[in-house]
Amino acid sequence: MLKCPYCGFELQIEKSDTQVAELDYQSYLEKAVQEKNTHESLKVHCDQCGAETTVPPETAADICPFCGANMVFSEKLSRLIKPEGLLPFKISHQEAFANFRRWINKLWFAPNNLKQYAQTENKLAGVYIPFWTYDSTTSTSYSGERGDYYYTTENYLARVNGRMVPRTRRVRHTRWTKASGTVGNSFDDVLILASTSLPGQFVEKLTPWDLPNAVPYANEYLSGFRAESYQINLPEGFEAAKKMMAPVIEASIRSDIGGDEQRIHSSQTQYSNITFKHILLPVWMSAYRFRDRVFRMLINARTGEVQGERPYSAWKIAGVTIAALFAIAILILIITINN
């Protein structure tokens, strides 16, 4: 629901019984961007980190939630593919802030001003991050070789008690035979980050996302939050999805070849029945500057999982190192005196 922070009035967001729609990928590309599947948004561009977020038209100034810098407003509206669905925020700001503080307090050798920074609740911003999901069936033709193990007995001499005595041992060999065939796979909701503003390795660690609980997109869900615009377009996202599908396809080929070892010489994959969704996933985010570098902390607003970059205090590391060396020196001195 929506709740006014001033008077406490609450407005329930009506639940929709409709499912988040899958759009046909090929038809969408052929017909280009259709009016009904797009919307106009006022984009705000950050010169520091390159992030682009959407803001209400009446907003005059803002701070980038990705790096903490001042934002420069675009003078024109941009037509974007409209999100089909989103996961609403489930973890409250208070819960997220508690998780954020616990995460920082566990960091070894963190600068003191980082822990001071963590005392300020307004440093945590709620942002919807853009993603693509892709469904596809694949058919892959391949050629390669199947390796089957077989064993032979080998005679050899071994030295035993100073004497050479005959021994036997089993030796493994591989018999290779040509193999070829076709394998099929089906992929559902291959999730691709459509942002280049965030460190991908940390976003990946925020998984899992409860995608079956996604709801149809409605502007009311964005009230009080920011939404980042996608920077990776639809075809680029599908190329990234292909890379995620590749290990699964390779495993299917190896399973189809069988044997003890496999060699894959060539493969060609056809993608069909491709559908996609543009969805928004909720993240609590904080951007922290230390020594002219931006460090970002991310919290999955559905599960509370915390991931992020962190700075180290050179003074604290040096202090611990000196203390350890001093302790070792005293230990060596005591051992020397006792000897």
HELIX and SHEET records of a PDB file:
HELIX    1   1 TYR A   25  LYS A   31  1                                   7    
HELIX    2   2 GLU A   35  ASN A   37  5                                   3    
HELIX    3   3 HIS A   93  ASN A  105  1                                  13    
HELIX    4   4 ASN A  112  TYR A  117  1                                   6    
HELIX    5   5 GLU A  121  LYS A  123  5                                   3    
HELIX    6   6 GLY A  200  GLU A  204  1                                   5    
HELIX    7   7 LEU A  211  ASN A  213  5                                   3    
HELIX    8   8 ASN A  219  LEU A  222  5                                   4    
HELIX    9   9 LEU A  234  ILE A  257  1                                  24    
HELIX   10  10 ALA A  314  ASN A  338  1                                  25    
SHEET    1   A 2 LEU A   2  LYS A   3  0                                        
SHEET    2   A 2 GLU A  10  LEU A  11 -1                                        
SHEET    1   B 4 LEU A  23  ASP A  24  0                                        
SHEET    2   B 4 GLU A 261  PHE A 290 -1                                        
SHEET    3   B 4 GLY A  85  LEU A  86  1                                        
SHEET    4   B 4 VAL A 215  PRO A 216 -1                                        
SHEET    1   C 4 LEU A  23  ASP A  24  0                                        
SHEET    2   C 4 GLU A 261  PHE A 290 -1                                        
SHEET    3   C 4 ALA A 125  VAL A 160 -1                                        
SHEET    4   C 4 ARG A 163  LEU A 193 -1                                        
SHEET    1   D 4 LEU A  23  ASP A  24  0                                        
SHEET    2   D 4 GLU A 261  PHE A 290 -1                                        
SHEET    3   D 4 ARG A 293  ASN A 300 -1                                        
SHEET    4   D 4 VAL A 306  GLY A 308 -1                                        
SHEET    1   E 7 LEU A  23  ASP A  24  0                                        
SHEET    2   E 7 GLU A 261  PHE A 290 -1                                        
SHEET    3   E 7 ALA A 125  VAL A 160 -1                                        
SHEET    4   E 7 ARG A 226  GLU A 228  1                                        
SHEET    5   E 7 GLU A  52  VAL A  55 -1                                        
SHEET    6   E 7 THR A  38  HIS A  45 -1                                        
SHEET    7   E 7 VAL A  72  ILE A  81 -1                                        
END                                                                             
